[in-house]
Amino acid sequence: MTMQYARCNWMLSLALDENGDPCRYMATGDTTDGVVATMSSHIESVHSVDPADLQNNIRAVTKTTKTKNLNNRPPTEH
Ligand SMILES: [Zn+2]
């Protein structure tokens, strides 16, 4: 089982939160499409940025991680 995730400031390097700090929002999902959908709603509502232009950017920065409950197993080679 894996999880997909992406951070807001990987696409919007100048995005700031309400305190003027770099936005640390992280979108997660079971699939890349889920991350893209979650991140799209975030950047539109919080940063007033049209997510239509950023779909490919979000996919490009989305990473995959193992879920935490697998941490006690030895890592598998890929
Ligand atoms: Zn953000």
N, CA, C, O and the ligand as a Tripos MOL2 file, in Angstrom:
@<TRIPOS>MOLECULE
protein
  313   311    79     0     0
PROTEIN
NO_CHARGES

@<TRIPOS>ATOM
      1 N           0.8490   -1.1950    0.0000 N.3       1 MET1
      2 CA          0.0000    0.0000    0.0000 C.3       1 MET1
      3 C           0.8830    1.2430    0.0000 C.2       1 MET1
      4 O           1.7850    1.3760    0.8260 O.2       1 MET1
      5 N           0.6210    2.1210   -0.9060 N.am      2 THR2
      6 CA          1.4040    3.3440   -0.9850 C.3       2 THR2
      7 C           0.4820    4.5550   -0.9060 C.2       2 THR2
      8 O          -0.7340    4.4400   -1.0630 O.2       2 THR2
      9 N           1.0740    5.6990   -0.6610 N.am      3 MET3
     10 CA          0.3390    6.9550   -0.6080 C.3       3 MET3
     11 C           1.0390    7.9400   -1.5390 C.2       3 MET3
     12 O           2.2650    7.9620   -1.6390 O.2       3 MET3
     13 N           0.2300    8.7530   -2.2170 N.am      4 GLN4
     14 CA          0.7870    9.8040   -3.0730 C.3       4 GLN4
     15 C           0.7000   11.1250   -2.3140 C.2       4 GLN4
     16 O          -0.2480   11.3560   -1.5640 O.2       4 GLN4
     17 N           1.6870   11.9830   -2.5100 N.am      5 TYR5
     18 CA          1.6140   13.2820   -1.8510 C.3       5 TYR5
     19 C           2.3750   14.3370   -2.6480 C.2       5 TYR5
     20 O           3.2860   14.0350   -3.4180 O.2       5 TYR5
     21 N           1.9660   15.5780   -2.4330 N.am      6 ALA6
     22 CA          2.6450   16.7140   -3.0620 C.3       6 ALA6
     23 C           2.5150   17.9100   -2.1340 C.2       6 ALA6
     24 O           1.5230   18.0510   -1.4190 O.2       6 ALA6
     25 N           3.5200   18.7640   -2.1530 N.am      7 ARG7
     26 CA          3.4910   19.9660   -1.3220 C.3       7 ARG7
     27 C           3.2010   21.1940   -2.1840 C.2       7 ARG7
     28 O           3.6660   21.3210   -3.3170 O.2       7 ARG7
     29 N           2.4070   22.0940   -1.5870 N.am      8 CYS8
     30 CA          1.9930   23.3050   -2.2910 C.3       8 CYS8
     31 C           3.1940   24.0860   -2.8100 C.2       8 CYS8
     32 O           3.1880   24.5170   -3.9640 O.2       8 CYS8
     33 N           4.2090   24.2760   -1.9990 N.am      9 ASN9
     34 CA          5.2960   25.1530   -2.4190 C.3       9 ASN9
     35 C           6.2650   24.4660   -3.3860 C.2       9 ASN9
     36 O           7.2620   25.0600   -3.7960 O.2       9 ASN9
     37 N           5.9680   23.2120   -3.7490 N.am     10 TRP10
     38 CA          6.7250   22.5980   -4.8450 C.3      10 TRP10
     39 C           6.2720   23.1720   -6.1860 C.2      10 TRP10
     40 O           7.0680   23.2520   -7.1210 O.2      10 TRP10
     41 N           5.0030   23.5720   -6.2890 N.am     11 MET11
     42 CA          4.5230   24.2230   -7.5150 C.3      11 MET11
     43 C           4.5630   25.7350   -7.3950 C.2      11 MET11
     44 O           5.0090   26.4410   -8.3000 O.2      11 MET11
     45 N           4.0830   26.2190   -6.2440 N.am     12 LEU12
     46 CA          3.9540   27.6580   -6.0220 C.3      12 LEU12
     47 C           5.0280   28.0780   -5.0340 C.2      12 LEU12
     48 O           4.7630   28.2280   -3.8410 O.2      12 LEU12
     49 N           6.2350   28.2660   -5.5330 N.am     13 SER13
     50 CA          7.3590   28.4990   -4.6310 C.3      13 SER13
     51 C           7.2170   29.8130   -3.8730 C.2      13 SER13
     52 O           7.8550   30.0020   -2.8370 O.2      13 SER13
     53 N           6.3910   30.7180   -4.3750 N.am     14 LEU14
     54 CA          6.2280   32.0040   -3.7050 C.3      14 LEU14
     55 C           4.9330   32.0720   -2.9040 C.2      14 LEU14
     56 O           4.6070   33.1230   -2.3530 O.2      14 LEU14
     57 N           4.1950   30.9770   -2.8310 N.am     15 ALA15
     58 CA          2.9190   30.9960   -2.1170 C.3      15 ALA15
     59 C           3.1550   31.1900   -0.6270 C.2      15 ALA15
     60 O           4.0220   30.5500   -0.0320 O.2      15 ALA15
     61 N           2.3760   32.0770   -0.0390 N.am     16 LEU16
     62 CA          2.4990   32.3660    1.3830 C.3      16 LEU16
     63 C           1.2010   32.0110    2.0950 C.2      16 LEU16
     64 O           0.1190   32.1100    1.5180 O.2      16 LEU16
     65 N           1.3180   31.5990    3.3490 N.am     17 ASP17
     66 CA          0.1110   31.3570    4.1340 C.3      17 ASP17
     67 C          -0.3200   32.6570    4.8070 C.2      17 ASP17
     68 O           0.2440   33.7170    4.5340 O.2      17 ASP17
     69 N          -1.3090   32.5780    5.6760 N.am     18 GLU18
     70 CA         -1.8760   33.7950    6.2440 C.3      18 GLU18
     71 C          -0.8940   34.5460    7.1440 C.2      18 GLU18
     72 O          -1.1190   35.7150    7.4540 O.2      18 GLU18
     73 N           0.1930   33.8910    7.5690 N.am     19 ASN19
     74 CA          1.1980   34.5430    8.3970 C.3      19 ASN19
     75 C           2.3600   35.1040    7.5930 C.2      19 ASN19
     76 O           3.2950   35.6700    8.1600 O.2      19 ASN19
     77 N           2.3050   34.9490    6.2780 N.am     20 GLY20
     78 CA          3.3950   35.4210    5.4430 C.3      20 GLY20
     79 C           4.5420   34.4420    5.3370 C.2      20 GLY20
     80 O           5.6020   34.7800    4.8120 O.2      20 GLY20
     81 N           4.3410   33.2290    5.8320 N.am     21 ASP21
     82 CA          5.3560   32.1970    5.7200 C.3      21 ASP21
     83 C           5.0900   31.3560    4.4750 C.2      21 ASP21
     84 O           3.9550   31.3060    3.9990 O.2      21 ASP21
     85 N           6.1220   30.6900    3.9370 N.am     22 PRO22
     86 CA          5.8910   29.8070    2.7900 C.3      22 PRO22
     87 C           4.8280   28.7650    3.1080 C.2      22 PRO22
     88 O           4.8630   28.1360    4.1660 O.2      22 PRO22
     89 N           3.8860   28.5840    2.1910 N.am     23 CYS23
     90 CA          2.7870   27.6490    2.4290 C.3      23 CYS23
     91 C           3.3280   26.2330    2.5470 C.2      23 CYS23
     92 O           4.0960   25.7770    1.6990 O.2      23 CYS23
     93 N           2.9240   25.5490    3.5970 N.am     24 ARG24
     94 CA          3.3990   24.1800    3.8440 C.3      24 ARG24
     95 C           2.3210   23.1470    3.6120 C.2      24 ARG24
     96 O           2.4590   21.9960    4.0250 O.2      24 ARG24
     97 N           1.2570   23.5450    2.9600 N.am     25 TYR25
     98 CA          0.1520   22.6130    2.7360 C.3      25 TYR25
     99 C           0.6350   21.3810    1.9680 C.2      25 TYR25
    100 O           1.3990   21.5010    1.0100 O.2      25 TYR25
    101 N           0.1870   20.2020    2.3940 N.am     26 MET26
    102 CA          0.5150   18.9710    1.7070 C.3      26 MET26
    103 C          -0.7710   18.2490    1.3490 C.2      26 MET26
    104 O          -1.6040   17.9810    2.2150 O.2      26 MET26
    105 N          -0.9310   17.9350    0.0710 N.am     27 ALA27
    106 CA         -2.0790   17.1620   -0.3870 C.3      27 ALA27
    107 C          -1.6830   15.6990   -0.4600 C.2      27 ALA27
    108 O          -0.6040   15.3620   -0.9480 O.2      27 ALA27
    109 N          -2.5680   14.8260    0.0300 N.am     28 THR28
    110 CA         -2.2870   13.3980   -0.0240 C.3      28 THR28
    111 C          -3.4640   12.6670   -0.6540 C.2      28 THR28
    112 O          -4.5850   13.1760   -0.6650 O.2      28 THR28
    113 N          -3.2080   11.4710   -1.1800 N.am     29 GLY29
    114 CA         -4.2780   10.6800   -1.7590 C.3      29 GLY29
    115 C          -3.7840    9.2910   -2.0960 C.2      29 GLY29
    116 O          -2.5840    9.0190   -2.0910 O.2      29 GLY29
    117 N          -4.7350    8.4160   -2.3890 N.am     30 ASP30
    118 CA         -4.3780    7.0550   -2.7790 C.3      30 ASP30
    119 C          -3.8270    7.0090   -4.1970 C.2      30 ASP30
    120 O          -3.0730    6.1060   -4.5590 O.2      30 ASP30
    121 N          -4.2180    7.9990   -4.9910 N.am     31 THR31
    122 CA         -3.8000    8.0330   -6.3940 C.3      31 THR31
    123 C          -3.3030    9.4290   -6.7360 C.2      31 THR31
    124 O          -3.5740   10.3920   -6.0200 O.2      31 THR31
    125 N          -2.5700    9.5230   -7.8430 N.am     32 THR32
    126 CA         -2.1170   10.8290   -8.3070 C.3      32 THR32
    127 C          -3.3050   11.7220   -8.6090 C.2      32 THR32
    128 O          -3.2780   12.9120   -8.2950 O.2      32 THR32
    129 N          -4.3470   11.1690   -9.2130 N.am     33 ASP33
    130 CA         -5.5320   11.9680   -9.5100 C.3      33 ASP33
    131 C          -6.1360   12.5590   -8.2430 C.2      33 ASP33
    132 O          -6.6170   13.6930   -8.2480 O.2      33 ASP33
    133 N          -6.1120   11.7930   -7.1640 N.am     34 GLY34
    134 CA         -6.6360   12.2910   -5.9050 C.3      34 GLY34
    135 C          -5.8200   13.4530   -5.3750 C.2      34 GLY34
    136 O          -6.3700   14.4260   -4.8610 O.2      34 GLY34
    137 N          -4.5010   13.3470   -5.5030 N.am     35 VAL35
    138 CA         -3.6330   14.4410   -5.0580 C.3      35 VAL35
    139 C          -3.8760   15.6780   -5.9060 C.2      35 VAL35
    140 O          -3.9550   16.7900   -5.3830 O.2      35 VAL35
    141 N          -3.9930   15.4860   -7.2090 N.am     36 VAL36
    142 CA         -4.2200   16.6180   -8.1130 C.3      36 VAL36
    143 C          -5.5340   17.3140   -7.7620 C.2      36 VAL36
    144 O          -5.6020   18.5430   -7.7490 O.2      36 VAL36
    145 N          -6.5720   16.5340   -7.4780 N.am     37 ALA37
    146 CA         -7.8690   17.1230   -7.1530 C.3      37 ALA37
    147 C          -7.8070   17.8880   -5.8370 C.2      37 ALA37
    148 O          -8.3400   18.9920   -5.7330 O.2      37 ALA37
    149 N          -7.1490   17.2980   -4.8200 N.am     38 THR38
    150 CA         -7.0540   17.9510   -3.5190 C.3      38 THR38
    151 C          -6.2220   19.2230   -3.6070 C.2      38 THR38
    152 O          -6.5940   20.2590   -3.0550 O.2      38 THR38
    153 N          -5.0960   19.1370   -4.3050 N.am     39 MET39
    154 CA         -4.2360   20.3010   -4.4300 C.3      39 MET39
    155 C          -4.8950   21.3940   -5.2650 C.2      39 MET39
    156 O          -4.7160   22.5800   -4.9900 O.2      39 MET39
    157 N          -5.6560   20.9980   -6.2820 N.am     40 SER40
    158 CA         -6.3230   21.9870   -7.1300 C.3      40 SER40
    159 C          -7.2870   22.8280   -6.3120 C.2      40 SER40
    160 O          -7.3300   24.0480   -6.4640 O.2      40 SER40
    161 N          -8.0670   22.1800   -5.4370 N.am     41 SER41
    162 CA         -9.0200   22.9450   -4.6360 C.3      41 SER41
    163 C          -8.2930   23.8430   -3.6440 C.2      41 SER41
    164 O          -8.7630   24.9400   -3.3430 O.2      41 SER41
    165 N          -7.1320   23.3800   -3.1240 N.am     42 HIS42
    166 CA         -6.3520   24.2020   -2.2000 C.3      42 HIS42
    167 C          -5.8170   25.4600   -2.8750 C.2      42 HIS42
    168 O          -6.0060   26.5640   -2.3630 O.2      42 HIS42
    169 N          -5.1560   25.3060   -4.0100 N.am     43 ILE43
    170 CA         -4.5180   26.4800   -4.6230 C.3      43 ILE43
    171 C          -5.5590   27.4510   -5.1600 C.2      43 ILE43
    172 O          -5.3000   28.6510   -5.2540 O.2      43 ILE43
    173 N          -6.7390   26.9360   -5.5130 N.am     44 GLU44
    174 CA         -7.7780   27.8350   -5.9960 C.3      44 GLU44
    175 C          -8.3860   28.6160   -4.8350 C.2      44 GLU44
    176 O          -8.5770   29.8290   -4.9320 O.2      44 GLU44
    177 N          -8.6940   27.9160   -3.7250 N.am     45 SER45
    178 CA         -9.3870   28.5840   -2.6230 C.3      45 SER45
    179 C          -8.4470   29.4180   -1.7600 C.2      45 SER45
    180 O          -8.8370   30.4810   -1.2790 O.2      45 SER45
    181 N          -7.2040   28.9490   -1.5560 N.am     46 VAL46
    182 CA         -6.2880   29.6390   -0.6490 C.3      46 VAL46
    183 C          -5.4470   30.6780   -1.3750 C.2      46 VAL46
    184 O          -5.2130   31.7650   -0.8470 O.2      46 VAL46
    185 N          -4.9900   30.3510   -2.5840 N.am     47 HIS47
    186 CA         -4.0640   31.2430   -3.2850 C.3      47 HIS47
    187 C          -4.6950   31.9560   -4.4730 C.2      47 HIS47
    188 O          -4.0280   32.7430   -5.1450 O.2      47 HIS47
    189 N          -5.9730   31.6930   -4.7410 N.am     48 SER48
    190 CA         -6.6710   32.3200   -5.8600 C.3      48 SER48
    191 C          -5.9210   32.1220   -7.1760 C.2      48 SER48
    192 O          -5.8410   33.0260   -8.0080 O.2      48 SER48
    193 N          -5.3680   30.9030   -7.3430 N.am     49 VAL49
    194 CA         -4.6570   30.5550   -8.5670 C.3      49 VAL49
    195 C          -5.5140   29.5510   -9.3370 C.2      49 VAL49
    196 O          -6.0400   28.6010   -8.7560 O.2      49 VAL49
    197 N          -5.6510   29.7670  -10.6410 N.am     50 ASP50
    198 CA         -6.4320   28.8410  -11.4630 C.3      50 ASP50
    199 C          -5.6800   27.5150  -11.5990 C.2      50 ASP50
    200 O          -4.6120   27.4820  -12.2110 O.2      50 ASP50
    201 N          -6.2080   26.4290  -11.0470 N.am     51 PRO51
    202 CA         -5.4790   25.1640  -11.0710 C.3      51 PRO51
    203 C          -5.4130   24.5230  -12.4600 C.2      51 PRO51
    204 O          -4.6560   23.5730  -12.6620 O.2      51 PRO51
    205 N          -6.1900   25.0240  -13.4110 N.am     52 ALA52
    206 CA         -6.2060   24.4090  -14.7410 C.3      52 ALA52
    207 C          -4.8260   24.4420  -15.3830 C.2      52 ALA52
    208 O          -4.4600   23.5400  -16.1370 O.2      52 ALA52
    209 N          -4.0620   25.4920  -15.0790 N.am     53 ASP53
    210 CA         -2.7310   25.6170  -15.6700 C.3      53 ASP53
    211 C          -1.6880   24.7700  -14.9580 C.2      53 ASP53
    212 O          -0.5650   24.6410  -15.4460 O.2      53 ASP53
    213 N          -2.0340   24.1900  -13.8170 N.am     54 LEU54
    214 CA         -1.0380   23.5340  -12.9680 C.3      54 LEU54
    215 C          -1.2120   22.0250  -12.8620 C.2      54 LEU54
    216 O          -0.4930   21.3680  -12.1090 O.2      54 LEU54
    217 N          -2.1660   21.4680  -13.6160 N.am     55 GLN55
    218 CA         -2.4110   20.0260  -13.5040 C.3      55 GLN55
    219 C          -1.1350   19.2140  -13.7650 C.2      55 GLN55
    220 O          -0.8080   18.3010  -13.0070 O.2      55 GLN55
    221 N          -0.4220   19.5560  -14.8380 N.am     56 ASN56
    222 CA          0.7890   18.8070  -15.1580 C.3      56 ASN56
    223 C           1.8940   19.0610  -14.1400 C.2      56 ASN56
    224 O           2.6890   18.1710  -13.8380 O.2      56 ASN56
    225 N           1.9360   20.2910  -13.6110 N.am     57 ASN57
    226 CA          2.9380   20.6020  -12.5890 C.3      57 ASN57
    227 C           2.7050   19.7720  -11.3380 C.2      57 ASN57
    228 O           3.6520   19.2540  -10.7460 O.2      57 ASN57
    229 N           1.4540   19.6460  -10.9370 N.am     58 ILE58
    230 CA          1.1430   18.8690   -9.7410 C.3      58 ILE58
    231 C           1.5460   17.4090   -9.9510 C.2      58 ILE58
    232 O           2.1610   16.7970   -9.0770 O.2      58 ILE58
    233 N           1.2000   16.8600  -11.1030 N.am     59 ARG59
    234 CA          1.5910   15.4730  -11.3830 C.3      59 ARG59
    235 C           3.1000   15.2970  -11.3670 C.2      59 ARG59
    236 O           3.6190   14.2800  -10.9080 O.2      59 ARG59
    237 N           3.7970   16.3130  -11.8820 N.am     60 ALA60
    238 CA          5.2520   16.2050  -11.9900 C.3      60 ALA60
    239 C           5.9190   16.1590  -10.6220 C.2      60 ALA60
    240 O           6.9660   15.5290  -10.4710 O.2      60 ALA60
    241 N           5.3360   16.8120   -9.6250 N.am     61 VAL61
    242 CA          5.9750   16.8690   -8.3120 C.3      61 VAL61
    243 C           5.3910   15.8490   -7.3300 C.2      61 VAL61
    244 O           5.9150   15.6920   -6.2280 O.2      61 VAL61
    245 N           4.3180   15.1540   -7.7120 N.am     62 THR62
    246 CA          3.7000   14.1870   -6.8050 C.3      62 THR62
    247 C           4.6320   13.0010   -6.5820 C.2      62 THR62
    248 O           5.1390   12.3990   -7.5290 O.2      62 THR62
    249 N           4.8400   12.6850   -5.3260 N.am     63 LYS63
    250 CA          5.7290   11.5930   -4.9470 C.3      63 LYS63
    251 C           4.9290   10.4620   -4.3140 C.2      63 LYS63
    252 O           3.7850   10.6450   -3.8970 O.2      63 LYS63
    253 N           5.5480    9.3010   -4.2520 N.am     64 THR64
    254 CA          4.9130    8.1260   -3.6650 C.3      64 THR64
    255 C           5.6750    7.7250   -2.4190 C.2      64 THR64
    256 O           6.9060    7.7150   -2.4130 O.2      64 THR64
    257 N           4.9450    7.3940   -1.3620 N.am     65 THR65
    258 CA          5.5950    6.9310   -0.1440 C.3      65 THR65
    259 C           4.8570    5.7110    0.3760 C.2      65 THR65
    260 O           3.6700    5.5260    0.1100 O.2      65 THR65
    261 N           5.5650    4.8950    1.1110 N.am     66 LYS66
    262 CA          4.9190    3.7730    1.7930 C.3      66 LYS66
    263 C           4.1010    4.2970    2.9660 C.2      66 LYS66
    264 O           4.4750    5.2860    3.5980 O.2      66 LYS66
    265 N           3.0000    3.6430    3.2520 N.am     67 THR67
    266 CA          2.2370    4.0380    4.4230 C.3      67 THR67
    267 C           2.9710    3.6040    5.6850 C.2      67 THR67
    268 O           3.7820    2.6770    5.6620 O.2      67 THR67
    269 N           2.6720    4.2920    6.7920 N.am     68 LYS68
    270 CA          3.4740    4.1420    7.9980 C.3      68 LYS68
    271 C           3.4450    2.7310    8.5810 C.2      68 LYS68
    272 O           4.4160    2.2880    9.1950 O.2      68 LYS68
    273 N           2.3380    2.0310    8.3880 N.am     69 ASN69
    274 CA          2.2470    0.7280    9.0240 C.3      69 ASN69
    275 C           3.1390   -0.3170    8.3660 C.2      69 ASN69
    276 O           3.1650   -1.4690    8.8010 O.2      69 ASN69
    277 N           3.8720    0.0700    7.3240 N.am     70 LEU70
    278 CA          4.8210   -0.8510    6.7120 C.3      70 LEU70
    279 C           6.2530   -0.5620    7.1430 C.2      70 LEU70
    280 O           7.1880   -1.2140    6.6770 O.2      70 LEU70
    281 N           6.4270    0.4180    8.0390 N.am     71 ASN71
    282 CA          7.7740    0.8350    8.3980 C.3      71 ASN71
    283 C           8.5670   -0.2440    9.1290 C.2      71 ASN71
    284 O           9.7970   -0.2020    9.1470 O.2      71 ASN71
    285 N           7.8800   -1.2010    9.7270 N.am     72 ASN72
    286 CA          8.6030   -2.2360   10.4670 C.3      72 ASN72
    287 C           9.0160   -3.4060    9.5760 C.2      72 ASN72
    288 O           9.5600   -4.3970   10.0640 O.2      72 ASN72
    289 N           8.7610   -3.2960    8.2790 N.am     73 ARG73
    290 CA          9.2440   -4.3170    7.3640 C.3      73 ARG73
    291 C          10.5430   -3.8410    6.7080 C.2      73 ARG73
    292 O          10.7750   -2.6410    6.5640 O.2      73 ARG73
    293 N          11.3700   -4.7850    6.3220 N.am     74 PRO74
    294 CA         12.6070   -4.3780    5.6340 C.3      74 PRO74
    295 C          12.2630   -3.7230    4.2920 C.2      74 PRO74
    296 O          11.2860   -4.1100    3.6510 O.2      74 PRO74
    297 N          13.0430   -2.7480    3.8710 N.am     75 PRO75
    298 CA         12.7570   -2.0960    2.5850 C.3      75 PRO75
    299 C          12.9450   -3.0560    1.4240 C.2      75 PRO75
    300 O          13.8160   -3.9260    1.4440 O.2      75 PRO75
    301 N          12.1170   -2.8800    0.4220 N.am     76 THR76
    302 CA         12.2240   -3.7300   -0.7620 C.3      76 THR76
    303 C          12.9930   -2.9960   -1.8460 C.2      76 THR76
    304 O          12.8740   -1.7800   -1.9920 O.2      76 THR76
    305 N          13.7710   -3.7340   -2.5950 N.am     77 GLU77
    306 CA         14.5560   -3.1230   -3.6750 C.3      77 GLU77
    307 C          13.6680   -2.8950   -4.8880 C.2      77 GLU77
    308 O          12.7850   -3.7000   -5.1860 O.2      77 GLU77
    309 N          13.9130   -1.7820   -5.5890 N.am     78 HIS78
    310 CA         13.1970   -1.5060   -6.8400 C.3      78 HIS78
    311 C          14.2040   -1.1790   -7.9210 C.2      78 HIS78
    312 O          13.8220   -0.9130   -9.0600 O.2      78 HIS78
    313 ZN         -0.7290   26.5730   -0.4660 Zn       79 ZN79
@<TRIPOS>BOND
     1     1     2 1
     2     2     3 1
     3     3     4 2
     4     3     5 am
     5     5     6 1
     6     6     7 1
     7     7     8 2
     8     7     9 am
     9     9    10 1
    10    10    11 1
    11    11    12 2
    12    11    13 am
    13    13    14 1
    14    14    15 1
    15    15    16 2
    16    15    17 am
    17    17    18 1
    18    18    19 1
    19    19    20 2
    20    19    21 am
    21    21    22 1
    22    22    23 1
    23    23    24 2
    24    23    25 am
    25    25    26 1
    26    26    27 1
    27    27    28 2
    28    27    29 am
    29    29    30 1
    30    30    31 1
    31    31    32 2
    32    31    33 am
    33    33    34 1
    34    34    35 1
    35    35    36 2
    36    35    37 am
    37    37    38 1
    38    38    39 1
    39    39    40 2
    40    39    41 am
    41    41    42 1
    42    42    43 1
    43    43    44 2
    44    43    45 am
    45    45    46 1
    46    46    47 1
    47    47    48 2
    48    47    49 am
    49    49    50 1
    50    50    51 1
    51    51    52 2
    52    51    53 am
    53    53    54 1
    54    54    55 1
    55    55    56 2
    56    55    57 am
    57    57    58 1
    58    58    59 1
    59    59    60 2
    60    59    61 am
    61    61    62 1
    62    62    63 1
    63    63    64 2
    64    63    65 am
    65    65    66 1
    66    66    67 1
    67    67    68 2
    68    67    69 am
    69    69    70 1
    70    70    71 1
    71    71    72 2
    72    71    73 am
    73    73    74 1
    74    74    75 1
    75    75    76 2
    76    75    77 am
    77    77    78 1
    78    78    79 1
    79    79    80 2
    80    79    81 am
    81    81    82 1
    82    82    83 1
    83    83    84 2
    84    83    85 am
    85    85    86 1
    86    86    87 1
    87    87    88 2
    88    87    89 am
    89    89    90 1
    90    90    91 1
    91    91    92 2
    92    91    93 am
    93    93    94 1
    94    94    95 1
    95    95    96 2
    96    95    97 am
    97    97    98 1
    98    98    99 1
    99    99   100 2
   100    99   101 am
   101   101   102 1
   102   102   103 1
   103   103   104 2
   104   103   105 am
   105   105   106 1
   106   106   107 1
   107   107   108 2
   108   107   109 am
   109   109   110 1
   110   110   111 1
   111   111   112 2
   112   111   113 am
   113   113   114 1
   114   114   115 1
   115   115   116 2
   116   115   117 am
   117   117   118 1
   118   118   119 1
   119   119   120 2
   120   119   121 am
   121   121   122 1
   122   122   123 1
   123   123   124 2
   124   123   125 am
   125   125   126 1
   126   126   127 1
   127   127   128 2
   128   127   129 am
   129   129   130 1
   130   130   131 1
   131   131   132 2
   132   131   133 am
   133   133   134 1
   134   134   135 1
   135   135   136 2
   136   135   137 am
   137   137   138 1
   138   138   139 1
   139   139   140 2
   140   139   141 am
   141   141   142 1
   142   142   143 1
   143   143   144 2
   144   143   145 am
   145   145   146 1
   146   146   147 1
   147   147   148 2
   148   147   149 am
   149   149   150 1
   150   150   151 1
   151   151   152 2
   152   151   153 am
   153   153   154 1
   154   154   155 1
   155   155   156 2
   156   155   157 am
   157   157   158 1
   158   158   159 1
   159   159   160 2
   160   159   161 am
   161   161   162 1
   162   162   163 1
   163   163   164 2
   164   163   165 am
   165   165   166 1
   166   166   167 1
   167   167   168 2
   168   167   169 am
   169   169   170 1
   170   170   171 1
   171   171   172 2
   172   171   173 am
   173   173   174 1
   174   174   175 1
   175   175   176 2
   176   175   177 am
   177   177   178 1
   178   178   179 1
   179   179   180 2
   180   179   181 am
   181   181   182 1
   182   182   183 1
   183   183   184 2
   184   183   185 am
   185   185   186 1
   186   186   187 1
   187   187   188 2
   188   187   189 am
   189   189   190 1
   190   190   191 1
   191   191   192 2
   192   191   193 am
   193   193   194 1
   194   194   195 1
   195   195   196 2
   196   195   197 am
   197   197   198 1
   198   198   199 1
   199   199   200 2
   200   199   201 am
   201   201   202 1
   202   202   203 1
   203   203   204 2
   204   203   205 am
   205   205   206 1
   206   206   207 1
   207   207   208 2
   208   207   209 am
   209   209   210 1
   210   210   211 1
   211   211   212 2
   212   211   213 am
   213   213   214 1
   214   214   215 1
   215   215   216 2
   216   215   217 am
   217   217   218 1
   218   218   219 1
   219   219   220 2
   220   219   221 am
   221   221   222 1
   222   222   223 1
   223   223   224 2
   224   223   225 am
   225   225   226 1
   226   226   227 1
   227   227   228 2
   228   227   229 am
   229   229   230 1
   230   230   231 1
   231   231   232 2
   232   231   233 am
   233   233   234 1
   234   234   235 1
   235   235   236 2
   236   235   237 am
   237   237   238 1
   238   238   239 1
   239   239   240 2
   240   239   241 am
   241   241   242 1
   242   242   243 1
   243   243   244 2
   244   243   245 am
   245   245   246 1
   246   246   247 1
   247   247   248 2
   248   247   249 am
   249   249   250 1
   250   250   251 1
   251   251   252 2
   252   251   253 am
   253   253   254 1
   254   254   255 1
   255   255   256 2
   256   255   257 am
   257   257   258 1
   258   258   259 1
   259   259   260 2
   260   259   261 am
   261   261   262 1
   262   262   263 1
   263   263   264 2
   264   263   265 am
   265   265   266 1
   266   266   267 1
   267   267   268 2
   268   267   269 am
   269   269   270 1
   270   270   271 1
   271   271   272 2
   272   271   273 am
   273   273   274 1
   274   274   275 1
   275   275   276 2
   276   275   277 am
   277   277   278 1
   278   278   279 1
   279   279   280 2
   280   279   281 am
   281   281   282 1
   282   282   283 1
   283   283   284 2
   284   283   285 am
   285   285   286 1
   286   286   287 1
   287   287   288 2
   288   287   289 am
   289   289   290 1
   290   290   291 1
   291   291   292 2
   292   291   293 am
   293   293   294 1
   294   294   295 1
   295   295   296 2
   296   295   297 am
   297   297   298 1
   298   298   299 1
   299   299   300 2
   300   299   301 am
   301   301   302 1
   302   302   303 1
   303   303   304 2
   304   303   305 am
   305   305   306 1
   306   306   307 1
   307   307   308 2
   308   307   309 am
   309   309   310 1
   310   310   311 1
   311   311   312 2
@<TRIPOS>SUBSTRUCTURE
     1 MET1         2 RESIDUE 1 A MET
     2 THR2         6 RESIDUE 1 A THR
     3 MET3        10 RESIDUE 1 A MET
     4 GLN4        14 RESIDUE 1 A GLN
     5 TYR5        18 RESIDUE 1 A TYR
     6 ALA6        22 RESIDUE 1 A ALA
     7 ARG7        26 RESIDUE 1 A ARG
     8 CYS8        30 RESIDUE 1 A CYS
     9 ASN9        34 RESIDUE 1 A ASN
    10 TRP10       38 RESIDUE 1 A TRP
    11 MET11       42 RESIDUE 1 A MET
    12 LEU12       46 RESIDUE 1 A LEU
    13 SER13       50 RESIDUE 1 A SER
    14 LEU14       54 RESIDUE 1 A LEU
    15 ALA15       58 RESIDUE 1 A ALA
    16 LEU16       62 RESIDUE 1 A LEU
    17 ASP17       66 RESIDUE 1 A ASP
    18 GLU18       70 RESIDUE 1 A GLU
    19 ASN19       74 RESIDUE 1 A ASN
    20 GLY20       78 RESIDUE 1 A GLY
    21 ASP21       82 RESIDUE 1 A ASP
    22 PRO22       86 RESIDUE 1 A PRO
    23 CYS23       90 RESIDUE 1 A CYS
    24 ARG24       94 RESIDUE 1 A ARG
    25 TYR25       98 RESIDUE 1 A TYR
    26 MET26      102 RESIDUE 1 A MET
    27 ALA27      106 RESIDUE 1 A ALA
    28 THR28      110 RESIDUE 1 A THR
    29 GLY29      114 RESIDUE 1 A GLY
    30 ASP30      118 RESIDUE 1 A ASP
    31 THR31      122 RESIDUE 1 A THR
    32 THR32      126 RESIDUE 1 A THR
    33 ASP33      130 RESIDUE 1 A ASP
    34 GLY34      134 RESIDUE 1 A GLY
    35 VAL35      138 RESIDUE 1 A VAL
    36 VAL36      142 RESIDUE 1 A VAL
    37 ALA37      146 RESIDUE 1 A ALA
    38 THR38      150 RESIDUE 1 A THR
    39 MET39      154 RESIDUE 1 A MET
    40 SER40      158 RESIDUE 1 A SER
    41 SER41      162 RESIDUE 1 A SER
    42 HIS42      166 RESIDUE 1 A HIS
    43 ILE43      170 RESIDUE 1 A ILE
    44 GLU44      174 RESIDUE 1 A GLU
    45 SER45      178 RESIDUE 1 A SER
    46 VAL46      182 RESIDUE 1 A VAL
    47 HIS47      186 RESIDUE 1 A HIS
    48 SER48      190 RESIDUE 1 A SER
    49 VAL49      194 RESIDUE 1 A VAL
    50 ASP50      198 RESIDUE 1 A ASP
    51 PRO51      202 RESIDUE 1 A PRO
    52 ALA52      206 RESIDUE 1 A ALA
    53 ASP53      210 RESIDUE 1 A ASP
    54 LEU54      214 RESIDUE 1 A LEU
    55 GLN55      218 RESIDUE 1 A GLN
    56 ASN56      222 RESIDUE 1 A ASN
    57 ASN57      226 RESIDUE 1 A ASN
    58 ILE58      230 RESIDUE 1 A ILE
    59 ARG59      234 RESIDUE 1 A ARG
    60 ALA60      238 RESIDUE 1 A ALA
    61 VAL61      242 RESIDUE 1 A VAL
    62 THR62      246 RESIDUE 1 A THR
    63 LYS63      250 RESIDUE 1 A LYS
    64 THR64      254 RESIDUE 1 A THR
    65 THR65      258 RESIDUE 1 A THR
    66 LYS66      262 RESIDUE 1 A LYS
    67 THR67      266 RESIDUE 1 A THR
    68 LYS68      270 RESIDUE 1 A LYS
    69 ASN69      274 RESIDUE 1 A ASN
    70 LEU70      278 RESIDUE 1 A LEU
    71 ASN71      282 RESIDUE 1 A ASN
    72 ASN72      286 RESIDUE 1 A ASN
    73 ARG73      290 RESIDUE 1 A ARG
    74 PRO74      294 RESIDUE 1 A PRO
    75 PRO75      298 RESIDUE 1 A PRO
    76 THR76      302 RESIDUE 1 A THR
    77 GLU77      306 RESIDUE 1 A GLU
    78 HIS78      310 RESIDUE 1 A HIS
    79 ZN79       313 GROUP 0 **** ****
